[in-house]
């Protein structure tokens, strides 16, 4: 015997076997079904409920995939192997080669720097890094242009002022860069080899070219010894040069 059911939303009729549970089916429109007639011999022209179609399609897909896996294990294994190998090759081609470095160890500090970079011998250059000459400074020889001017470099200063805290040092620095027309972009707290530090990024224009610098302010000895690492580069080369600056920052240590 057959059951005729009707959608309470759109009025479409469906046919179910007597033993089938009405609650397990649903109309294509999403509406619930209700019993209309019981014990019908000939079914009306209708569509099978949506839930039943969905279950049948999913079951068929699972069966076909299982048969394919059983009879084509070798082919499937070869496909997976080929895909894995190709993916591995792509990753290898995109791997950035390691940066060759040298080590600086003097004046109570130590750090690594790019091996091809050279020391800046004239440390008394107010136009380059403001008041107080650095402990040391290095530049990228590929970044020099006419007149021996340097575009990409980093310096390390030991701050001579007596600060009570890292916040005190930063407040002074923020005021300083504002006075000379530089703009702070971002600021975040970091740690450099166990030392409390703050990373501040700033931008400015010089000779119609925009520069960007990442400056890291480090509290080596709270209330007593503070360092600043300043890394400068034209803004359009910032992202490609940043990994080299990070070599210096991440390796910096205070030896006392």
PASE-816928 format. One record per residue (C-alpha): y, x, z. Coordinates in steps of 0.5 Angstrom, whole numbers, padded with zeros to 4 digits, always signed. Example, Ala and Ser with C-alpha at 12.3 -4.5 7.8 and 13.67 -1.06 7.14 Angstrom:
<nodes>
-0009+0025+0016;-0002+0027+0014;
</nodes>
This chain:
<nodes>
+0000+0000+0000;+0007+0002-0001;+0014+0002+0003;+0020+0000-0001;+0026+0003+0003;+0034+0003+0002;+0039+0007+0003;+0044+0004+0008;+0050+0008+0005;+0049+0008-0003;+0044+0002-0004;+0039+0006-0008;+0032+0004-0007;+0026+0009-0006;+0018+0008-0005;+0014+0011+0001;+0007+0011+0002;+0005+0007+0008;+0003+0013+0012;+0009+0017+0011;+0014+0017+0016;+0021+0014+0014;+0025+0018+0019;+0023+0025+0015;+0026+0022+0009;+0034+0022+0007;+0037+0019+0001;+0041+0024-0004;+0047+0022-0002;+0046+0024+0005;+0045+0017+0008;+0040+0014+0012;+0034+0010+0010;+0032+0003+0012;+0025-0001+0011;+0027-0006+0006;+0020-0009+0004;+0013-0007+0006;+0006-0008+0003;+0009-0007-0005;+0003-0006-0010;+0008-0004-0016;+0013+0001-0014;+0020+0000-0017;+0024+0005-0022;+0027+0010-0017;+0027+0017-0015;+0023+0021-0009;+0028+0022-0003;+0032+0028-0003;+0028+0031+0003;+0021+0031+0000;+0024+0034-0007;+0027+0040-0003;+0020+0041+0001;+0016+0041-0005;+0021+0046-0009;+0021+0051-0003;+0013+0051-0002;+0012+0052-0010;+0017+0058-0009;+0013+0061-0003;+0006+0060-0007;+0009+0063-0013;+0012+0069-0009;+0005+0070-0005;+0001+0070-0012;+0006+0075-0015;+0005+0080-0009;-0003+0079-0009;-0004+0081-0016;+0002+0085-0018;+0002+0090-0011;+0003+0096-0015;+0008+0094-0020;+0012+0091-0014;+0011+0098-0010;+0014+0101-0016;+0020+0097-0017;+0022+0098-0009;+0021+0105-0010;+0025+0106-0016;+0031+0102-0013;+0030+0106-0006;+0031+0113-0010;+0037+0110-0014;+0040+0108-0008;+0039+0114-0005;+0042+0118-0011;+0048+0114-0011;+0050+0116-0003;+0048+0123-0004;+0053+0123-0010;+0059+0120-0006;+0058+0125+0000;+0064+0129+0002;+0063+0136+0002;+0064+0140+0009;+0071+0143+0010;+0070+0151+0011;+0074+0153+0017;+0077+0159+0021;+0078+0159+0028;+0085+0160+0032;+0084+0163+0039;+0091+0166+0042;+0096+0163+0047;+0092+0159+0051;+0089+0155+0046;+0083+0155+0041;+0082+0150+0035;+0079+0150+0028;+0083+0150+0021;+0082+0150+0014;+0079+0156+0011;+0084+0157+0005;+0090+0155+0009;+0095+0161+0011;+0099+0162+0017;+0107+0161+0017;+0110+0167+0019;+0117+0165+0020;+0116+0160+0026;+0124+0160+0027;+0125+0154+0022;+0129+0148+0025;+0129+0144+0019;+0122+0144+0019;+0120+0142+0026;+0126+0141+0030;+0128+0144+0036;+0123+0150+0039;+0119+0154+0035;+0112+0153+0035;+0106+0157+0038;+0103+0157+0031;+0103+0154+0024;+0099+0154+0018;+0100+0151+0011;+0096+0149+0005;+0098+0154+0000;+0097+0149-0006;+0103+0145-0003;+0108+0150-0004;+0114+0149-0010;+0120+0153-0012;+0123+0157-0007;+0117+0158-0003;+0118+0151+0000;+0112+0148+0004;+0110+0141+0003;+0103+0140+0007;+0103+0144+0014;+0101+0143+0021;+0104+0146+0027;+0103+0146+0035;+0108+0146+0040;+0107+0147+0048;+0113+0143+0050;+0118+0147+0055;+0120+0141+0058;+0118+0139+0065;+0115+0132+0064;+0112+0128+0070;+0107+0124+0065;+0105+0123+0058;+0109+0117+0058;+0115+0121+0060;+0114+0126+0054;+0113+0120+0049;+0119+0117+0051;+0123+0123+0050;+0120+0124+0043;+0121+0117+0041;+0128+0117+0042;+0128+0124+0038;+0125+0122+0032;+0130+0115+0032;+0136+0120+0032;+0134+0124+0026;+0132+0117+0022;+0125+0118+0022;+0121+0111+0023;+0115+0110+0027;+0109+0107+0024;+0103+0106+0029;+0101+0109+0036;+0095+0109+0039;+0091+0112+0046;+0086+0117+0044;+0082+0123+0048;+0082+0130+0045;+0076+0134+0048;+0077+0130+0055;+0084+0131+0055;+0089+0124+0055;+0093+0124+0048;+0097+0119+0044;+0097+0119+0036;+0103+0117+0033;+0104+0116+0026;+0111+0117+0023;+0115+0117+0016;+0121+0119+0013;+0125+0121+0007;+0126+0129+0005;+0129+0130-0002;+0128+0123-0005;+0120+0124-0003;+0117+0120+0003;+0113+0124+0008;+0108+0122+0013;+0106+0126+0019;+0101+0125+0024;+0103+0127+0031;+0098+0128+0037;+0101+0129+0044;+0096+0132+0049;+0096+0132+0056;+0093+0139+0058;+0095+0139+0065;+0098+0133+0068;+0105+0133+0070;+0105+0141+0068;+0102+0143+0061;+0103+0138+0054;+0102+0140+0047;+0104+0137+0041;+0100+0138+0034;+0105+0136+0028;+0101+0135+0021;+0106+0134+0015;+0104+0132+0008;+0107+0128+0003;+0105+0120+0004;+0102+0120-0003;+0097+0125-0001;+0096+0123+0006;+0089+0120+0006;+0086+0126+0002;+0089+0131+0007;+0088+0127+0013;+0080+0130+0014;+0083+0137+0014;+0088+0135+0020;+0083+0132+0024;+0079+0138+0024;+0085+0141+0027;+0086+0135+0032;+0079+0134+0034;+0077+0142+0035;+0083+0143+0040;+0082+0146+0047;+0087+0148+0052;+0084+0155+0055;+0090+0156+0060;
</nodes>
